[in-house]
Amino acid sequence: MDSMPGEYRTCVLTRRLKLHGVVETMSEQVPEVREAFRALDQQLPDRMQPFAREGWRILSNSHSIYNGILIVTLLLGR
C-alpha cells in the first residue's frame, strides 16, 4: 500500500467569465466556462512547476462558479 503524503496545501486558480449580457440558464454559460477551463488547464503546468520542484503533487481538485468567477481548487500533498 502506498503511504499517504504527510503535508497538504491548497492551490486556488481563478478566471473571470466573460459573459455578455444577462444569461437565463447555465447552458448559456457552457461555451465561456469551457474556454475558462481550457485557459486554466494551459496555465497549470507553469503554476505547478514551483510546487513540483519541492515534491508537491495534485491529490484532488474541485471547481465552482461564484459571482461570474470560475474557481478551481487543487489539494496538493507531499
PyMOL Python script that loads the backbone (N, CA, C, O; Angstrom):
from pymol import cmd

cmd.read_pdbstr("""\
ATOM      1  N   MET A   1       0.842  -1.176   0.000  1.00  0.00           N
ATOM      2  CA  MET A   1       0.000   0.000   0.000  1.00  0.00           C
ATOM      3  C   MET A   1       0.890   1.242   0.000  1.00  0.00           C
ATOM      4  O   MET A   1       1.880   1.310   0.728  1.00  0.00           O
ATOM      5  N   ASP A   2       0.521   2.220  -0.827  1.00  0.00           N
ATOM      6  CA  ASP A   2       1.270   3.474  -0.873  1.00  0.00           C
ATOM      7  C   ASP A   2       1.050   4.246   0.418  1.00  0.00           C
ATOM      8  O   ASP A   2      -0.028   4.213   1.011  1.00  0.00           O
ATOM      9  N   SER A   3       2.092   4.936   0.835  1.00  0.00           N
ATOM     10  CA  SER A   3       1.941   5.747   2.042  1.00  0.00           C
ATOM     11  C   SER A   3       1.282   7.079   1.665  1.00  0.00           C
ATOM     12  O   SER A   3       1.506   7.613   0.579  1.00  0.00           O
ATOM     13  N   MET A   4       0.484   7.591   2.565  1.00  0.00           N
ATOM     14  CA  MET A   4      -0.192   8.867   2.340  1.00  0.00           C
ATOM     15  C   MET A   4       0.804  10.002   2.544  1.00  0.00           C
ATOM     16  O   MET A   4       1.703   9.892   3.379  1.00  0.00           O
ATOM     17  N   PRO A   5       0.656  11.088   1.794  1.00  0.00           N
ATOM     18  CA  PRO A   5       1.531  12.241   1.980  1.00  0.00           C
ATOM     19  C   PRO A   5       1.408  12.778   3.407  1.00  0.00           C
ATOM     20  O   PRO A   5       0.362  12.648   4.043  1.00  0.00           O
ATOM     21  N   GLY A   6       2.481  13.378   3.893  1.00  0.00           N
ATOM     22  CA  GLY A   6       2.475  13.901   5.252  1.00  0.00           C
ATOM     23  C   GLY A   6       2.094  15.365   5.349  1.00  0.00           C
ATOM     24  O   GLY A   6       1.698  15.828   6.419  1.00  0.00           O
ATOM     25  N   GLU A   7       2.205  16.106   4.248  1.00  0.00           N
ATOM     26  CA  GLU A   7       1.872  17.527   4.255  1.00  0.00           C
ATOM     27  C   GLU A   7       0.851  17.810   3.161  1.00  0.00           C
ATOM     28  O   GLU A   7       0.830  17.150   2.123  1.00  0.00           O
ATOM     29  N   TYR A   8       0.011  18.802   3.414  1.00  0.00           N
ATOM     30  CA  TYR A   8      -1.024  19.171   2.450  1.00  0.00           C
ATOM     31  C   TYR A   8      -1.027  20.678   2.253  1.00  0.00           C
ATOM     32  O   TYR A   8      -0.686  21.436   3.161  1.00  0.00           O
ATOM     33  N   ARG A   9      -1.414  21.098   1.066  1.00  0.00           N
ATOM     34  CA  ARG A   9      -1.572  22.507   0.722  1.00  0.00           C
ATOM     35  C   ARG A   9      -2.714  22.632  -0.271  1.00  0.00           C
ATOM     36  O   ARG A   9      -3.112  21.653  -0.902  1.00  0.00           O
ATOM     37  N   THR A  10      -3.225  23.821  -0.402  1.00  0.00           N
ATOM     38  CA  THR A  10      -4.196  24.070  -1.460  1.00  0.00           C
ATOM     39  C   THR A  10      -3.645  25.137  -2.399  1.00  0.00           C
ATOM     40  O   THR A  10      -2.915  26.040  -1.990  1.00  0.00           O
ATOM     41  N   CYS A  11      -4.008  25.008  -3.637  1.00  0.00           N
ATOM     42  CA  CYS A  11      -3.666  25.990  -4.658  1.00  0.00           C
ATOM     43  C   CYS A  11      -4.985  26.363  -5.320  1.00  0.00           C
ATOM     44  O   CYS A  11      -5.743  25.487  -5.736  1.00  0.00           O
ATOM     45  N   VAL A  12      -5.258  27.653  -5.419  1.00  0.00           N
ATOM     46  CA  VAL A  12      -6.527  28.108  -5.988  1.00  0.00           C
ATOM     47  C   VAL A  12      -6.246  28.915  -7.250  1.00  0.00           C
ATOM     48  O   VAL A  12      -5.465  29.867  -7.234  1.00  0.00           O
ATOM     49  N   LEU A  13      -6.892  28.521  -8.341  1.00  0.00           N
ATOM     50  CA  LEU A  13      -6.795  29.228  -9.607  1.00  0.00           C
ATOM     51  C   LEU A  13      -8.157  29.822  -9.919  1.00  0.00           C
ATOM     52  O   LEU A  13      -9.180  29.175  -9.693  1.00  0.00           O
ATOM     53  N   THR A  14      -8.185  31.044 -10.435  1.00  0.00           N
ATOM     54  CA  THR A  14      -9.464  31.689 -10.748  1.00  0.00           C
ATOM     55  C   THR A  14      -9.421  32.288 -12.146  1.00  0.00           C
ATOM     56  O   THR A  14      -8.362  32.608 -12.686  1.00  0.00           O
ATOM     57  N   ARG A  15     -10.593  32.423 -12.697  1.00  0.00           N
ATOM     58  CA  ARG A  15     -10.723  33.057 -14.007  1.00  0.00           C
ATOM     59  C   ARG A  15     -12.105  33.680 -14.089  1.00  0.00           C
ATOM     60  O   ARG A  15     -13.115  33.009 -13.875  1.00  0.00           O
ATOM     61  N   ARG A  16     -12.141  34.977 -14.403  1.00  0.00           N
ATOM     62  CA  ARG A  16     -13.432  35.661 -14.554  1.00  0.00           C
ATOM     63  C   ARG A  16     -14.069  35.236 -15.876  1.00  0.00           C
ATOM     64  O   ARG A  16     -13.417  35.218 -16.920  1.00  0.00           O
ATOM     65  N   LEU A  17     -15.341  34.900 -15.808  1.00  0.00           N
ATOM     66  CA  LEU A  17     -16.076  34.539 -17.012  1.00  0.00           C
ATOM     67  C   LEU A  17     -16.481  35.808 -17.748  1.00  0.00           C
ATOM     68  O   LEU A  17     -16.896  36.789 -17.131  1.00  0.00           O
ATOM     69  N   LYS A  18     -16.360  35.782 -19.055  1.00  0.00           N
ATOM     70  CA  LYS A  18     -16.686  36.951 -19.875  1.00  0.00           C
ATOM     71  C   LYS A  18     -18.054  36.751 -20.500  1.00  0.00           C
ATOM     72  O   LYS A  18     -18.173  36.472 -21.693  1.00  0.00           O
ATOM     73  N   LEU A  19     -19.061  36.894 -19.696  1.00  0.00           N
ATOM     74  CA  LEU A  19     -20.429  36.716 -20.194  1.00  0.00           C
ATOM     75  C   LEU A  19     -20.976  38.076 -20.604  1.00  0.00           C
ATOM     76  O   LEU A  19     -20.924  39.040 -19.841  1.00  0.00           O
ATOM     77  N   HIS A  20     -21.500  38.132 -21.817  1.00  0.00           N
ATOM     78  CA  HIS A  20     -22.047  39.374 -22.331  1.00  0.00           C
ATOM     79  C   HIS A  20     -23.554  39.382 -22.115  1.00  0.00           C
ATOM     80  O   HIS A  20     -24.259  38.491 -22.590  1.00  0.00           O
ATOM     81  N   GLY A  21     -24.035  40.366 -21.414  1.00  0.00           N
ATOM     82  CA  GLY A  21     -25.463  40.463 -21.159  1.00  0.00           C
ATOM     83  C   GLY A  21     -25.917  39.498 -20.073  1.00  0.00           C
ATOM     84  O   GLY A  21     -25.104  38.871 -19.393  1.00  0.00           O
ATOM     85  N   VAL A  22     -27.200  39.397 -19.929  1.00  0.00           N
ATOM     86  CA  VAL A  22     -27.801  38.544 -18.909  1.00  0.00           C
ATOM     87  C   VAL A  22     -28.008  37.149 -19.503  1.00  0.00           C
ATOM     88  O   VAL A  22     -28.521  37.007 -20.612  1.00  0.00           O
ATOM     89  N   VAL A  23     -27.603  36.126 -18.752  1.00  0.00           N
ATOM     90  CA  VAL A  23     -27.848  34.757 -19.203  1.00  0.00           C
ATOM     91  C   VAL A  23     -28.955  34.164 -18.343  1.00  0.00           C
ATOM     92  O   VAL A  23     -28.984  34.346 -17.126  1.00  0.00           O
ATOM     93  N   GLU A  24     -29.846  33.466 -18.987  1.00  0.00           N
ATOM     94  CA  GLU A  24     -31.004  32.912 -18.307  1.00  0.00           C
ATOM     95  C   GLU A  24     -30.723  31.534 -17.708  1.00  0.00           C
ATOM     96  O   GLU A  24     -31.245  31.197 -16.646  1.00  0.00           O
ATOM     97  N   THR A  25     -29.896  30.739 -18.394  1.00  0.00           N
ATOM     98  CA  THR A  25     -29.677  29.371 -17.955  1.00  0.00           C
ATOM     99  C   THR A  25     -28.186  29.061 -17.894  1.00  0.00           C
ATOM    100  O   THR A  25     -27.362  29.756 -18.490  1.00  0.00           O
ATOM    101  N   MET A  26     -27.862  28.002 -17.160  1.00  0.00           N
ATOM    102  CA  MET A  26     -26.477  27.561 -17.068  1.00  0.00           C
ATOM    103  C   MET A  26     -25.956  27.114 -18.427  1.00  0.00           C
ATOM    104  O   MET A  26     -24.776  27.299 -18.725  1.00  0.00           O
ATOM    105  N   SER A  27     -26.824  26.524 -19.262  1.00  0.00           N
ATOM    106  CA  SER A  27     -26.373  26.040 -20.570  1.00  0.00           C
ATOM    107  C   SER A  27     -25.886  27.187 -21.459  1.00  0.00           C
ATOM    108  O   SER A  27     -25.070  26.968 -22.354  1.00  0.00           O
ATOM    109  N   GLU A  28     -26.372  28.390 -21.224  1.00  0.00           N
ATOM    110  CA  GLU A  28     -25.886  29.541 -21.988  1.00  0.00           C
ATOM    111  C   GLU A  28     -24.449  29.907 -21.597  1.00  0.00           C
ATOM    112  O   GLU A  28     -23.752  30.580 -22.357  1.00  0.00           O
ATOM    113  N   GLN A  29     -24.011  29.470 -20.425  1.00  0.00           N
ATOM    114  CA  GLN A  29     -22.667  29.769 -19.962  1.00  0.00           C
ATOM    115  C   GLN A  29     -21.641  28.737 -20.431  1.00  0.00           C
ATOM    116  O   GLN A  29     -20.438  28.972 -20.326  1.00  0.00           O
ATOM    117  N   VAL A  30     -22.104  27.603 -20.943  1.00  0.00           N
ATOM    118  CA  VAL A  30     -21.208  26.478 -21.252  1.00  0.00           C
ATOM    119  C   VAL A  30     -20.018  26.870 -22.126  1.00  0.00           C
ATOM    120  O   VAL A  30     -18.893  26.525 -21.764  1.00  0.00           O
ATOM    121  N   PRO A  31     -20.189  27.572 -23.260  1.00  0.00           N
ATOM    122  CA  PRO A  31     -19.013  27.897 -24.077  1.00  0.00           C
ATOM    123  C   PRO A  31     -17.965  28.710 -23.320  1.00  0.00           C
ATOM    124  O   PRO A  31     -16.771  28.433 -23.437  1.00  0.00           O
ATOM    125  N   GLU A  32     -18.387  29.696 -22.555  1.00  0.00           N
ATOM    126  CA  GLU A  32     -17.426  30.513 -21.810  1.00  0.00           C
ATOM    127  C   GLU A  32     -16.775  29.723 -20.685  1.00  0.00           C
ATOM    128  O   GLU A  32     -15.577  29.869 -20.443  1.00  0.00           O
ATOM    129  N   VAL A  33     -17.542  28.890 -19.996  1.00  0.00           N
ATOM    130  CA  VAL A  33     -16.980  28.065 -18.920  1.00  0.00           C
ATOM    131  C   VAL A  33     -15.967  27.081 -19.507  1.00  0.00           C
ATOM    132  O   VAL A  33     -14.904  26.864 -18.925  1.00  0.00           O
ATOM    133  N   ARG A  34     -16.285  26.499 -20.630  1.00  0.00           N
ATOM    134  CA  ARG A  34     -15.360  25.574 -21.301  1.00  0.00           C
ATOM    135  C   ARG A  34     -14.054  26.282 -21.653  1.00  0.00           C
ATOM    136  O   ARG A  34     -12.972  25.732 -21.447  1.00  0.00           O
ATOM    137  N   GLU A  35     -14.154  27.496 -22.182  1.00  0.00           N
ATOM    138  CA  GLU A  35     -12.957  28.270 -22.536  1.00  0.00           C
ATOM    139  C   GLU A  35     -12.151  28.643 -21.285  1.00  0.00           C
ATOM    140  O   GLU A  35     -10.921  28.620 -21.317  1.00  0.00           O
ATOM    141  N   ALA A  36     -12.826  28.983 -20.196  1.00  0.00           N
ATOM    142  CA  ALA A  36     -12.124  29.317 -18.949  1.00  0.00           C
ATOM    143  C   ALA A  36     -11.368  28.097 -18.406  1.00  0.00           C
ATOM    144  O   ALA A  36     -10.230  28.223 -17.953  1.00  0.00           O
ATOM    145  N   PHE A  37     -11.997  26.925 -18.450  1.00  0.00           N
ATOM    146  CA  PHE A  37     -11.312  25.691 -18.034  1.00  0.00           C
ATOM    147  C   PHE A  37     -10.094  25.437 -18.918  1.00  0.00           C
ATOM    148  O   PHE A  37      -9.029  25.068 -18.422  1.00  0.00           O
ATOM    149  N   ARG A  38     -10.249  25.632 -20.211  1.00  0.00           N
ATOM    150  CA  ARG A  38      -9.148  25.402 -21.150  1.00  0.00           C
ATOM    151  C   ARG A  38      -7.972  26.332 -20.823  1.00  0.00           C
ATOM    152  O   ARG A  38      -6.819  25.902 -20.823  1.00  0.00           O
ATOM    153  N   ALA A  39      -8.269  27.595 -20.546  1.00  0.00           N
ATOM    154  CA  ALA A  39      -7.213  28.566 -20.214  1.00  0.00           C
ATOM    155  C   ALA A  39      -6.492  28.182 -18.925  1.00  0.00           C
ATOM    156  O   ALA A  39      -5.265  28.248 -18.859  1.00  0.00           O
ATOM    157  N   LEU A  40      -7.248  27.779 -17.899  1.00  0.00           N
ATOM    158  CA  LEU A  40      -6.616  27.365 -16.641  1.00  0.00           C
ATOM    159  C   LEU A  40      -5.801  26.092 -16.834  1.00  0.00           C
ATOM    160  O   LEU A  40      -4.734  25.943 -16.240  1.00  0.00           O
ATOM    161  N   ASP A  41      -6.298  25.171 -17.664  1.00  0.00           N
ATOM    162  CA  ASP A  41      -5.567  23.933 -17.929  1.00  0.00           C
ATOM    163  C   ASP A  41      -4.230  24.221 -18.605  1.00  0.00           C
ATOM    164  O   ASP A  41      -3.240  23.543 -18.332  1.00  0.00           O
ATOM    165  N   GLN A  42      -4.194  25.216 -19.479  1.00  0.00           N
ATOM    166  CA  GLN A  42      -2.947  25.589 -20.141  1.00  0.00           C
ATOM    167  C   GLN A  42      -1.968  26.233 -19.164  1.00  0.00           C
ATOM    168  O   GLN A  42      -0.755  26.088 -19.320  1.00  0.00           O
ATOM    169  N   GLN A  43      -2.477  26.941 -18.161  1.00  0.00           N
ATOM    170  CA  GLN A  43      -1.623  27.601 -17.163  1.00  0.00           C
ATOM    171  C   GLN A  43      -1.107  26.640 -16.101  1.00  0.00           C
ATOM    172  O   GLN A  43      -0.095  26.910 -15.453  1.00  0.00           O
ATOM    173  N   LEU A  44      -1.792  25.533 -15.925  1.00  0.00           N
ATOM    174  CA  LEU A  44      -1.493  24.629 -14.816  1.00  0.00           C
ATOM    175  C   LEU A  44      -0.045  24.132 -14.773  1.00  0.00           C
ATOM    176  O   LEU A  44       0.554  24.163 -13.698  1.00  0.00           O
ATOM    177  N   PRO A  45       0.553  23.676 -15.882  1.00  0.00           N
ATOM    178  CA  PRO A  45       1.943  23.211 -15.785  1.00  0.00           C
ATOM    179  C   PRO A  45       2.911  24.288 -15.259  1.00  0.00           C
ATOM    180  O   PRO A  45       3.778  23.995 -14.435  1.00  0.00           O
ATOM    181  N   ASP A  46       2.758  25.522 -15.734  1.00  0.00           N
ATOM    182  CA  ASP A  46       3.623  26.606 -15.253  1.00  0.00           C
ATOM    183  C   ASP A  46       3.366  26.920 -13.784  1.00  0.00           C
ATOM    184  O   ASP A  46       4.300  27.161 -13.020  1.00  0.00           O
ATOM    185  N   ARG A  47       2.089  26.915 -13.393  1.00  0.00           N
ATOM    186  CA  ARG A  47       1.738  27.204 -11.995  1.00  0.00           C
ATOM    187  C   ARG A  47       2.226  26.113 -11.046  1.00  0.00           C
ATOM    188  O   ARG A  47       2.592  26.394  -9.904  1.00  0.00           O
ATOM    189  N   MET A  48       2.229  24.871 -11.520  1.00  0.00           N
ATOM    190  CA  MET A  48       2.618  23.737 -10.672  1.00  0.00           C
ATOM    191  C   MET A  48       4.130  23.534 -10.607  1.00  0.00           C
ATOM    192  O   MET A  48       4.613  22.843  -9.710  1.00  0.00           O
ATOM    193  N   GLN A  49       4.879  24.114 -11.525  1.00  0.00           N
ATOM    194  CA  GLN A  49       6.321  23.896 -11.587  1.00  0.00           C
ATOM    195  C   GLN A  49       7.044  24.174 -10.263  1.00  0.00           C
ATOM    196  O   GLN A  49       7.827  23.332  -9.823  1.00  0.00           O
ATOM    197  N   PRO A  50       6.814  25.319  -9.612  1.00  0.00           N
ATOM    198  CA  PRO A  50       7.496  25.547  -8.320  1.00  0.00           C
ATOM    199  C   PRO A  50       7.102  24.511  -7.257  1.00  0.00           C
ATOM    200  O   PRO A  50       7.942  24.093  -6.459  1.00  0.00           O
ATOM    201  N   PHE A  51       5.838  24.101  -7.246  1.00  0.00           N
ATOM    202  CA  PHE A  51       5.389  23.094  -6.288  1.00  0.00           C
ATOM    203  C   PHE A  51       6.042  21.740  -6.583  1.00  0.00           C
ATOM    204  O   PHE A  51       6.504  21.052  -5.673  1.00  0.00           O
ATOM    205  N   ALA A  52       6.073  21.369  -7.868  1.00  0.00           N
ATOM    206  CA  ALA A  52       6.634  20.076  -8.267  1.00  0.00           C
ATOM    207  C   ALA A  52       8.111  19.975  -7.882  1.00  0.00           C
ATOM    208  O   ALA A  52       8.574  18.907  -7.482  1.00  0.00           O
ATOM    209  N   ARG A  53       8.846  21.073  -7.999  1.00  0.00           N
ATOM    210  CA  ARG A  53      10.263  21.068  -7.614  1.00  0.00           C
ATOM    211  C   ARG A  53      10.443  20.735  -6.138  1.00  0.00           C
ATOM    212  O   ARG A  53      11.468  20.181  -5.741  1.00  0.00           O
ATOM    213  N   GLU A  54       9.450  21.073  -5.333  1.00  0.00           N
ATOM    214  CA  GLU A  54       9.505  20.805  -3.895  1.00  0.00           C
ATOM    215  C   GLU A  54       8.817  19.492  -3.527  1.00  0.00           C
ATOM    216  O   GLU A  54       8.648  19.190  -2.346  1.00  0.00           O
ATOM    217  N   GLY A  55       8.421  18.711  -4.534  1.00  0.00           N
ATOM    218  CA  GLY A  55       7.833  17.396  -4.277  1.00  0.00           C
ATOM    219  C   GLY A  55       6.330  17.371  -4.104  1.00  0.00           C
ATOM    220  O   GLY A  55       5.784  16.335  -3.726  1.00  0.00           O
ATOM    221  N   TRP A  56       5.633  18.476  -4.368  1.00  0.00           N
ATOM    222  CA  TRP A  56       4.180  18.518  -4.246  1.00  0.00           C
ATOM    223  C   TRP A  56       3.546  17.903  -5.487  1.00  0.00           C
ATOM    224  O   TRP A  56       4.064  18.042  -6.596  1.00  0.00           O
ATOM    225  N   ARG A  57       2.418  17.220  -5.289  1.00  0.00           N
ATOM    226  CA  ARG A  57       1.648  16.681  -6.403  1.00  0.00           C
ATOM    227  C   ARG A  57       0.164  16.893  -6.128  1.00  0.00           C
ATOM    228  O   ARG A  57      -0.259  17.033  -4.980  1.00  0.00           O
ATOM    229  N   ILE A  58      -0.611  16.912  -7.199  1.00  0.00           N
ATOM    230  CA  ILE A  58      -2.056  17.128  -7.070  1.00  0.00           C
ATOM    231  C   ILE A  58      -2.708  15.835  -6.608  1.00  0.00           C
ATOM    232  O   ILE A  58      -2.542  14.786  -7.230  1.00  0.00           O
ATOM    233  N   LEU A  59      -3.458  15.921  -5.501  1.00  0.00           N
ATOM    234  CA  LEU A  59      -4.175  14.769  -4.976  1.00  0.00           C
ATOM    235  C   LEU A  59      -5.637  14.768  -5.415  1.00  0.00           C
ATOM    236  O   LEU A  59      -6.201  13.714  -5.709  1.00  0.00           O
ATOM    237  N   SER A  60      -6.247  15.951  -5.459  1.00  0.00           N
ATOM    238  CA  SER A  60      -7.634  16.056  -5.908  1.00  0.00           C
ATOM    239  C   SER A  60      -7.919  17.505  -6.291  1.00  0.00           C
ATOM    240  O   SER A  60      -7.103  18.397  -6.059  1.00  0.00           O
ATOM    241  N   ASN A  61      -9.080  17.720  -6.876  1.00  0.00           N
ATOM    242  CA  ASN A  61      -9.463  19.069  -7.283  1.00  0.00           C
ATOM    243  C   ASN A  61     -10.968  19.232  -7.163  1.00  0.00           C
ATOM    244  O   ASN A  61     -11.725  18.263  -7.103  1.00  0.00           O
ATOM    245  N   SER A  62     -11.367  20.479  -7.130  1.00  0.00           N
ATOM    246  CA  SER A  62     -12.799  20.801  -7.171  1.00  0.00           C
ATOM    247  C   SER A  62     -12.943  22.128  -7.905  1.00  0.00           C
ATOM    248  O   SER A  62     -11.978  22.876  -8.064  1.00  0.00           O
ATOM    249  N   HIS A  63     -14.140  22.399  -8.341  1.00  0.00           N
ATOM    250  CA  HIS A  63     -14.378  23.661  -9.029  1.00  0.00           C
ATOM    251  C   HIS A  63     -15.781  24.163  -8.708  1.00  0.00           C
ATOM    252  O   HIS A  63     -16.681  23.401  -8.356  1.00  0.00           O
ATOM    253  N   SER A  64     -15.926  25.473  -8.845  1.00  0.00           N
ATOM    254  CA  SER A  64     -17.238  26.084  -8.674  1.00  0.00           C
ATOM    255  C   SER A  64     -17.241  27.406  -9.436  1.00  0.00           C
ATOM    256  O   SER A  64     -16.192  27.928  -9.815  1.00  0.00           O
ATOM    257  N   ILE A  65     -18.424  27.923  -9.644  1.00  0.00           N
ATOM    258  CA  ILE A  65     -18.585  29.234 -10.260  1.00  0.00           C
ATOM    259  C   ILE A  65     -19.316  30.093  -9.247  1.00  0.00           C
ATOM    260  O   ILE A  65     -20.404  29.749  -8.784  1.00  0.00           O
ATOM    261  N   TYR A  66     -18.704  31.209  -8.913  1.00  0.00           N
ATOM    262  CA  TYR A  66     -19.310  32.102  -7.933  1.00  0.00           C
ATOM    263  C   TYR A  66     -19.222  33.523  -8.462  1.00  0.00           C
ATOM    264  O   TYR A  66     -18.134  34.026  -8.741  1.00  0.00           O
ATOM    265  N   ASN A  67     -20.350  34.154  -8.596  1.00  0.00           N
ATOM    266  CA  ASN A  67     -20.406  35.557  -8.993  1.00  0.00           C
ATOM    267  C   ASN A  67     -19.637  35.831 -10.285  1.00  0.00           C
ATOM    268  O   ASN A  67     -18.963  36.855 -10.402  1.00  0.00           O
ATOM    269  N   GLY A  68     -19.737  34.920 -11.255  1.00  0.00           N
ATOM    270  CA  GLY A  68     -19.076  35.110 -12.533  1.00  0.00           C
ATOM    271  C   GLY A  68     -17.594  34.764 -12.547  1.00  0.00           C
ATOM    272  O   GLY A  68     -16.880  35.128 -13.481  1.00  0.00           O
ATOM    273  N   ILE A  69     -17.128  34.065 -11.522  1.00  0.00           N
ATOM    274  CA  ILE A  69     -15.715  33.676 -11.449  1.00  0.00           C
ATOM    275  C   ILE A  69     -15.628  32.161 -11.321  1.00  0.00           C
ATOM    276  O   ILE A  69     -16.247  31.563 -10.441  1.00  0.00           O
ATOM    277  N   LEU A  70     -14.853  31.551 -12.209  1.00  0.00           N
ATOM    278  CA  LEU A  70     -14.574  30.124 -12.119  1.00  0.00           C
ATOM    279  C   LEU A  70     -13.455  29.946 -11.099  1.00  0.00           C
ATOM    280  O   LEU A  70     -12.400  30.570 -11.214  1.00  0.00           O
ATOM    281  N   ILE A  71     -13.683  29.102 -10.109  1.00  0.00           N
ATOM    282  CA  ILE A  71     -12.716  28.851  -9.043  1.00  0.00           C
ATOM    283  C   ILE A  71     -12.346  27.376  -9.074  1.00  0.00           C
ATOM    284  O   ILE A  71     -13.206  26.510  -8.916  1.00  0.00           O
ATOM    285  N   VAL A  72     -11.067  27.097  -9.278  1.00  0.00           N
ATOM    286  CA  VAL A  72     -10.559  25.716  -9.277  1.00  0.00           C
ATOM    287  C   VAL A  72      -9.615  25.577  -8.100  1.00  0.00           C
ATOM    288  O   VAL A  72      -8.618  26.291  -8.004  1.00  0.00           O
ATOM    289  N   THR A  73      -9.933  24.658  -7.207  1.00  0.00           N
ATOM    290  CA  THR A  73      -9.123  24.426  -6.018  1.00  0.00           C
ATOM    291  C   THR A  73      -8.431  23.081  -6.143  1.00  0.00           C
ATOM    292  O   THR A  73      -9.070  22.066  -6.422  1.00  0.00           O
ATOM    293  N   LEU A  74      -7.115  23.080  -5.933  1.00  0.00           N
ATOM    294  CA  LEU A  74      -6.315  21.869  -6.019  1.00  0.00           C
ATOM    295  C   LEU A  74      -5.807  21.514  -4.623  1.00  0.00           C
ATOM    296  O   LEU A  74      -5.277  22.369  -3.913  1.00  0.00           O
ATOM    297  N   LEU A  75      -5.970  20.260  -4.237  1.00  0.00           N
ATOM    298  CA  LEU A  75      -5.395  19.760  -2.994  1.00  0.00           C
ATOM    299  C   LEU A  75      -4.054  19.138  -3.368  1.00  0.00           C
ATOM    300  O   LEU A  75      -3.994  18.221  -4.187  1.00  0.00           O
ATOM    301  N   LEU A  76      -2.979  19.641  -2.761  1.00  0.00           N
ATOM    302  CA  LEU A  76      -1.630  19.154  -3.021  1.00  0.00           C
ATOM    303  C   LEU A  76      -1.124  18.375  -1.829  1.00  0.00           C
ATOM    304  O   LEU A  76      -1.511  18.653  -0.694  1.00  0.00           O
ATOM    305  N   GLY A  77      -0.272  17.412  -2.071  1.00  0.00           N
ATOM    306  CA  GLY A  77       0.321  16.644  -0.988  1.00  0.00           C
ATOM    307  C   GLY A  77       1.753  16.274  -1.314  1.00  0.00           C
ATOM    308  O   GLY A  77       2.146  16.215  -2.479  1.00  0.00           O
ATOM    309  N   ARG A  78       2.533  16.024  -0.261  1.00  0.00           N
ATOM    310  CA  ARG A  78       3.892  15.506  -0.442  1.00  0.00           C
ATOM    311  C   ARG A  78       4.291  14.711   0.771  1.00  0.00           C
ATOM    312  O   ARG A  78       5.402  14.185   0.825  1.00  0.00           O
TER     313      ARG A  78
END
""", "prot")
cmd.dss("prot")
cmd.show_as("cartoon", "prot")
cmd.util.cbc("prot")
cmd.orient("prot")
